[in-house]
Amino acid sequence: MSAFPPAYDSHPSVGTTLTPYLQLSHRLSLAWLAYPILSIVFIIFRLILSGDSAQNAVDGAKDDLLSACLAAQEAAASTASMPRYMALASNELVVASTNAALSATRQALVLALTVMEAIINFIIDTYRSTLLCFLELIVRGALSIIISGLKEASDLIQSTASGLRTSIQNDVTSINSAIKSIVDKVNDVNPFGDITAPQFDVPDLSSLANLTLPSDLTDALTSLNSSLPSVSQLKSEVDDLVDTPFELVKKEINDTFLAFSFNSSVLPVPDRATLSFCDDMDTSTIDDLGNALVKMTKIGIIILAVLALLLLAASCFWEW
């Protein structure tokens, strides 16, 4: 690369009227296209772009520094707020332990009532079974004896009445036969004609054949015997009678404990620590550095521009 563009001097021609192709004005208009001047122009453009990039880099550095400071500030605030976080975790443990203790107390009370209920039912069942069996034996046995006696008495009355009816009918028939026999013998010796033997009507006496004790009494006793509760029914009713108050108490305990729940709102919690040391952060050093870079860039541009003008003037002078 040469320092100056090639000169296009016209060689003097003797005895001709031809002029050079490039005149002085043309060469002067092309003087700025010298390699050094073009290089300086490119360097000036590069410095201008670098100046803008330097300002952007300074702004980015300030943003990065502020972000790092804010992150450090948040980390420091979290470290300073460690008692708050520990208190929150401790409160949750206290709440969980308290609720677990309440649940265990509820279960213990319900279990105690269940055991007490089972013991009372066992004691009652020990005497109840014997008493109920004895009462059932007496009541049902007495009713069975009375019902059987009434049936026997009814059968006896019916058989006695039926025998009495048959005996009366047989006696009336025998009397009629005796009277007829006597009249027949009298008629055999009576010269005056036959005598008609009187006859007594044999009574029907069907009411004696159907004579029984009233069935209402027997039916009432049978119905009473059938309606008496069995031992298992009495046992179930007594169990329900004993279990009802215990079940009501269990329900009341469950409802009371379920309605009560301990939460962490009643426990104290320290306030979160706040730190702000980034608000007063001094970034003047970065600003000064950025300003210095911009200033140096501008000075370099001015120097290079002056140098380019000087080279352009020298080139024009050389062409001249």
Summary of the structure (lengths in Angstrom):
residues: 320
radius of gyration: 70.1
end to end distance: 21.6
largest distance: 234.2
contacts: 747
relative contact order: 0.16
helix: 78%
strand: 0%
